[in-house]
Amino acid sequence: MQNNLKFLAFLGACFVVATIFLTRQTDEVLIQHDDGDKTKKELVTISNSNDGCRRSCLYRQNKIYFVHSPAGLGDRKSIMKRLAQVAGYLCAQVVLPPPSYLLTSDHNKGQDISTSLEWRDFYNLTFIQDNVPAIKSAKQEFGKDASTTMDWNDVPVFDTTSNASQYKNWLHVISEDGQWKRDFAKVVDYSFRYASSKNHGFIWEWKGSLHNADIFKEPLDGPSADVKSTLSSNGDIYKPSMRPLLELYCSVNGIKNRTNEQCKGCVYTNDDVDPIMVKVMKKELEDRIQSLALDQSYFGHLHIRRGDSINDCDTSIPSMKDFLHCSLNNTKDLGRNITLLMTSDEDDEEYRLKILSIFDKERSYSHISILDIDAIAMNMLEDAIERKVIAQEVVSNYYIYNLEYMLRDWHSKVVDFHLIHRRSTCKKCIRIRKRLDKQYTEIEDNY
C-alpha cells in the first residue's frame, strides 16, 4: 500500500505531463523518405472521417499469431504496427509470444529480459474504433505460465480440433514465408462472411520473416465477389477505402507521389503508443537533459552503433573525431551553444569517455558539449527503482531504448539535428551549420 501511495504521489507530480498525451485519433500519417542528403517528411491525409475509411467491428474474436526468431525492439514495433493494421481490417487481435521470447538478448548485454514483462510495458498499441489493445497478452490467451511452458515456434500453437478447445471448428490457417498474400484471400472472405456472428472466428498463424513479406508488397484485396454480394443483404458493408495503409509498400518501392493509388489506405491504430510510465520517465529524462545542457543550446542526437556494425562503419576514435569536427565546423558563428546527446551500444567505458572529451580544450569548439544519455537514463531509472516507482525487472537496455526514442525519432521535437554513425548511415561529414542555418531561417520567414 505504501509503495502504491508513493507511485500515485509521483504520478500526481507529473499529472500535467501525463494529460498532454491524450490519445490522438487521426487519419494523417507522417511518411519519410531519404532523398539524397535530406530526409523529407510528408504529412499525408488518408481520410477526414471514419465514413468510408475504417471498418467497424462488432466483435474482435479473430486472432493473428506471429512468430519468428528474436530481434530488437525497433524491429518488433515495426512488425506489431503492420500486423495491427491488418488485424484492424480483419476485426482481429494480434497474439505474440512474450517479449522474453521475441526480444534478443544480443541487444541487452547478453541477458534475457524478465518473463514477467508484457508488450504493454513497451508498446501500448490500441485500435482507434474502441481503444481495445491491438496486441493481446500471451498470458491472457494461454495462461499465466505460458512464458515458461509454451514452445512458441512449434506452429500451430492454437488448438482448433479438440473438444476442450474454445476455438473448436474455427477456420485455422497456417502461413509460412511466401504464403501470406495467398492465405489472406481465405481469411478476408471469412472475416466479412461472419462479421456479425459471435460463434465463428478464425485463427491465422504466421511463421517467418516479414521483411520481404508478399502481403505488404501490394495493396490488399477485399472479399471475393461472392462474399460481397451477401453483405448488403445482412447489413454488413465493404468499401475499398477500408483497406489498411501500406506505407511500407510506398517506402520500399521509393514512391514519393502520395496520391499514388497503391499508397492509399486507412490507419486502424492510435498513434499514442507509450505506456503511462514510459511517458513519465521520458519527461523526467528530458528535464534532466535540459538541466545538464549548455544554456541557449541547439540539441543534436549523436548515435554511434558499434556491435554488429563495427566492420561496416568506421567508428574508431580518430574517425569519429574527424566526423564531428567536419560536421560541426563553423557552428560557433551561429551564436548559440550545441549540446550533443550521445547514445551507443558500446560498453567500453574508455571509448565512451574519449567520445565525450573530443572537444575538450578546443577553443573553436568551446560552444559544444556532449552528454552520455545512456548513463543519464540508467541513473534516472536506478533512482526510480530506489523510490519504488518502477520495478527492478522492468529496467533493461530495451527500456532505455524506449525512452531514448524521443531522440532517435526523425521528427523528434527534442533534438534539432541528428549525427548518426552506423551501417546504413555512415557519412564522413554532415554539415550541421548549413542545416541549422536553413532550418531556422525558414522558421523565421514564416512569422
C-alpha positions, -999 to 999 in steps of 0.1 A, spaced: 0 0 0 28 24 9 45 17 -25 13 24 -43 9 57 -25 45 67 -35 37 58 -71 5 79 -70 23 108 -55 50 106 -81 24 103 -109 4 132 -94 35 154 -96 37 145 -133 0 149 -139 4 178 -163 28 157 -183 5 127 -185 -26 147 -195 -9 161 -226 -5 127 -241 -42 121 -248 -50 95 -275 -50 114 -308 -72 97 -333 -61 108 -368 -62 98 -404 -29 116 -410 4 97 -413 39 111 -414 59 93 -440 95 99 -445 118 91 -474 155 96 -480 162 120 -508 200 122 -512 214 140 -482 180 151 -469 153 132 -451 120 146 -464 88 143 -443 53 144 -456 20 145 -437 -5 125 -457 -42 128 -451 -58 94 -456 -94 104 -448 -111 132 -430 -136 110 -411 -144 74 -404 -170 74 -432 -156 52 -459 -124 46 -441 -120 22 -411 -141 -9 -410 -163 -10 -379 -161 -43 -360 -189 -57 -339 -166 -84 -324 -128 -90 -323 -127 -127 -316 -104 -134 -346 -67 -140 -339 -35 -133 -359 -4 -151 -344 31 -143 -354 64 -159 -345 100 -155 -358 135 -155 -344 143 -129 -317 153 -94 -328 155 -58 -314 126 -37 -301 126 -14 -331 121 -43 -354 94 -58 -332 75 -25 -330 75 -21 -368 61 -57 -372 34 -51 -345 23 -19 -362 20 -36 -396 2 -66 -381 -22 -44 -362 -33 -26 -394 -41 -60 -410 -58 -71 -377 -79 -39 -376 -91 -46 -412 -100 -82 -403 -116 -75 -369 -89 -94 -351 -63 -90 -324 -26 -99 -327 -13 -126 -304 25 -127 -300 50 -147 -279 61 -126 -249 89 -101 -251 112 -125 -233 110 -147 -264 108 -122 -293 135 -98 -280 171 -109 -285 195 -109 -256 221 -95 -280 207 -60 -275 206 -64 -238 242 -72 -229 236 -109 -234 208 -110 -208 173 -122 -213 146 -98 -201 122 -108 -174 94 -133 -182 71 -110 -162 72 -83 -188 44 -79 -213 43 -60 -246 22 -33 -230 52 -24 -208 69 -13 -240 43 -5 -266 6 3 -259 -9 -1 -293 -47 3 -294 -74 4 -321 -89 37 -329 -125 24 -331 -127 12 -295 -93 16 -278 -91 -22 -274 -54 -34 -272 -42 -45 -307 -17 -69 -290 -33 -95 -268 -12 -107 -239 1 -143 -244 -6 -149 -207 -42 -138 -212 -45 -161 -242 -26 -191 -230 -24 -188 -192 -1 -172 -167 27 -198 -170 28 -195 -208 62 -178 -208 79 -209 -195 56 -237 -207 49 -228 -244 70 -237 -274 62 -206 -293 80 -217 -325 61 -250 -327 33 -238 -350 4 -244 -347 2 -232 -311 -36 -229 -312 -59 -259 -308 -90 -258 -330 -97 -296 -331 -101 -309 -296 -135 -309 -278 -120 -289 -250 -109 -260 -272 -128 -228 -272 -119 -225 -308 -131 -259 -320 -140 -259 -357 -128 -223 -362 -111 -216 -395 -74 -223 -388 -49 -211 -414 -11 -215 -410 11 -194 -433 48 -195 -437 72 -175 -459 57 -166 -492 22 -177 -483 7 -147 -466 -9 -130 -497 -24 -163 -509 -39 -171 -475 -51 -136 -469 -78 -143 -495 -93 -171 -474 -92 -151 -442 -107 -119 -456 -136 -138 -470 -142 -155 -437 -139 -122 -418 -166 -105 -438 -188 -135 -442 -191 -140 -404 -186 -104 -393 -220 -104 -374 -215 -137 -357 -201 -144 -322 -199 -181 -329 -175 -181 -359 -139 -169 -360 -105 -176 -375 -70 -183 -362 -43 -172 -386 -8 -182 -376 22 -166 -393 57 -180 -391 87 -165 -408 104 -132 -416 82 -103 -426 109 -81 -440 101 -91 -476 66 -105 -469 44 -106 -500 14 -94 -481 30 -59 -477 42 -55 -512 10 -46 -529 -25 -33 -519 -46 -58 -500 -77 -71 -517 -113 -71 -504 -135 -101 -501 -145 -121 -531 -174 -111 -553 -195 -139 -539 -190 -126 -503 -195 -90 -514 -229 -100 -529 -241 -112 -495 -230 -82 -475 -258 -57 -484 -284 -83 -476 -272 -89 -440 -264 -52 -432 -226 -55 -434 -206 -31 -456 -174 -33 -476 -156 -4 -492 -122 -4 -509 -111 25 -488 -113 3 -457 -81 -15 -466 -52 -7 -443 -24 18 -452 6 1 -468 32 27 -461 59 0 -462 50 -6 -498 55 30 -507 88 32 -488 102 0 -502 93 10 -538 105 46 -534 71 61 -543 72 98 -535 38 107 -550 15 100 -521 -16 103 -544 -5 70 -559 -34 47 -556 -12 19 -541 -2 42 -512 -37 50 -500 -52 32 -471 -67 35 -437 -50 37 -403 -65 14 -377 -44 22 -346 -40 52 -324 -6 70 -326 -3 74 -288 16 42 -281 37 50 -250 27 33 -217 20 58 -189 52 52 -170 73 55 -202 57 89 -207 65 99 -172 101 87 -175 106 104 -209 95 137 -194 119 132 -165 148 123 -189 140 154 -209 141 176 -178 175 161 -168 189 168 -203 177 204 -200 193 209 -166 227 195 -178 228 211 -212 247 243 -220 225 274 -220 208 285 -252 216 252 -269 208 236 -301 204 198 -294 218 171 -316 214 134 -313 247 116 -317 242 79 -322 271 55 -326 263 19 -335 293 -4 -329 283 -40 -321 271 -56 -354 282 -25 -374 318 -22 -363 332 -37 -395 308 -18 -418 312 17 -404 345 31 -390 336 44 -355 371 45 -342 381 75 -321 402 91 -349 374 86 -374 347 100 -350 369 130 -342 372 138 -379 335 132 -385 324 155 -356 350 183 -364 339 183 -400 302 181 -392 302 209 -366 328 232 -383 319 269 -381 288 263 -359 302 288 -334 292 315 -358 255 306 -352 258 324 -318 244 296 -298 258 266 -279 253 230 -291 247 200 -268 252 166 -283 231 138 -268 251 106 -272 236 71 -274 255 40 -283 256 2 -279 293 4 -269 300 -10 -234 337 1 -232 338 30 -208 371 42 -220 358 45 -256 327 64 -243 349 88 -222 371 96 -252 340 105 -273 327 128 -245 361 146 -244 366 151 -281 361 188 -280 379 195 -247 404 223 -248 395 233 -284 386 270 -285 368 269 -318 345 242 -304 342 255 -269 304 260 -275 299 223 -278 293 197 -250 284 160 -252 262 142 -227 261 105 -222 223 99 -224 226 61 -218 243 68 -185 219 96 -176 189 74 -183 203 45 -163 210 67 -133 174 81 -136 159 46 -136 181 35 -107 167 65 -88 131 54 -98 138 19 -85 151 32 -52 119 53 -49 99 22 -58 83 40 -87 92 12 -111 102 -24 -105 138 -37 -109 128 -63 -136 114 -35 -159 149 -20 -164 169 -32 -193 186 -18 -224 152 -22 -241 136 1 -216 163 27 -221 160 24 -259 123 31 -255 129 62 -235 156 74 -259 133 70 -289 123 106 -285 158 115 -296 161 89 -324 128 98 -340 135 116 -372 106 141 -365 117 145 -329 106 177 -311 135 173 -286 165 175 -310 173 199 -338 196 175 -359 210 140 -360 245 128 -363 243 90 -370 271 66 -375 260 31 -382 259 6 -411 231 23 -430 242 59 -423 280 63 -423 289 96 -439 322 113 -435 306 146 -428 271 161 -422 274 199 -424 252 210 -395 259 247 -399 243 246 -433 213 226 -420 207 248 -389 210 280 -409 184 268 -434 161 253 -407 159 284 -386 159 309 -415 128 291 -428 111 293 -394 118 330 -390 105 336 -425 72 320 -415 65 346 -387 
